[in-house]
Amino acid sequence: MQFKYIIGQNELIDKLITGYKENRVAHTQLFLGDEGSGALALAIAYAQFLACPDKSDNDSCGICASCLKYEKYAHPDMHFYFPTATNQSVKKDPKAGLFLTEWRNYLSENDAYITLNGWYEHLGVGNKQGYIRKDDANDIISKISLKAYEGSYKVVIIWMVDKMNESASNKLLKTLEEPPDGTILIMIGEKYEQLLPTIRSRAQLIKVPRLTNENISSRLTENGIDTNEAKDIALLANGNWNLAQEIEQDAGETQANFLNFRKWLRLCFQPKDYTGLLKFNQEMAKAGREKQKSFLSYGLEVIHNSILQNNDNGSLIKKAGEELEFTQKFARFINKANQKEMYSAFNQAIYHVERNAHAGIMYSDLSFTIVSLMAEGRDKITKEQ
Ligand SMILES: [Zn+2]
């Protein structure tokens, strides 16, 4: 991770570089920043910069042997510690050293912009709380007693030090106070008030601010998101890059569901030719369970919005553009005669997906139910006119 890939934080990066140039690199540092501020990514970029033998004035080179190992989060002089709990593969005495492969994969997948919940999910620990424990503290102490393999720096990164328990921090007291020469301890935490006093008092505090809306929207735009959409997402994300990505993915999913749903309904009404519909149903049946549930839930949402449309002219509908237009058209087929059955048809389909029913048959069934319910709705409209 080079500094140039860090989102925002220019002022802080300048400060870190100046500190290095003036020979003021503290041995124990605490990067304190809210979720989505990129504190971990920043710490890794900083460590890579310190270790790079070919660094420029303001960044690591990104291509030397040291940098390449850092890019894979696998430099022998960079040691990671983080909260863990038992899971399917580690059934007792969990500690960071047992999860390094999972950790590197998770970092790579997310360019080191990670969250505690995301990490727990990646590990599959269920509802358990993770901790940094005494076993981790012992590992840290033995790791830093060794000489650096390469170069002059050995870096220990402790992510989410908020989760370090008391016995671990007591064990580390001396190390935190005075790490051996050439060792830099970077702790990363989110909530200052949740940190143990021993940790707070022994580290140089480096505050990592929340990102600005501008930071977030410009990175989203670089990633190919439309400028206006990027601004909207940034506004909702409130300085949290992870939240921004989540919002963006949700928006992408909604768009995909909308296009699929519209296509499906058109196929449902293709007179006398069900080839397209059957093909669509087969494709849908092959999708993962979560994707199917999301598609069917979108169907429920369309019906809900159609009812809103019919009741108060849709002032409560949170849709715009093509999607709104589609809902308005669809609403003409929904009325008191069929809205309840529509709901239950979709709910039942979701129930079947959850229980692994034969999805192909389920979609065909649902298609025909929807067609006939919409026809009833239409007949009612005709009679009323
Ligand atoms: Zn380098």
Boltz pocket constraint, residues with backbone or C-beta under 6 A from the ligand:
constraints:
  - pocket:
      binder: B
      contacts: [[A, 48], [A, 52], [A, 53], [A, 54], [A, 55], [A, 60], [A, 61], [A, 62], [A, 63], [A, 64], [A, 65], [A, 66], [A, 67]]
      max_distance: 6.0
